Amino acid sequence: MLPSWWRKREGIGPSSELHVALNEAGSLVIETREQGLRRARALVRKYVPEGVRLSDELIAERRAEAERERQG
């Protein structure tokens, strides 16, 4: 049973999907899908600058490789 004050604060309703995991320190983490996505995006932004799209970089690399193969 999760405290009602926490559910209200986090906007968790009866149909909300929650994910439960242990973090590196061994603490129990309970979060909604949205919270997990925000956390993951923040982690990625530490390593990928704002405005950079990894998908665009991957496509460019594959096109360049295909061009090298075509010429070689």
Secondary structure, DSSP 8 states (H G I E B T S, - for coil): ---HHHHHHHT--TT--EEEEE-TTS-EEEEEHHHHHHHHHHHHHHHS-TT--HHHHHHHHHHHHHHHHHH-
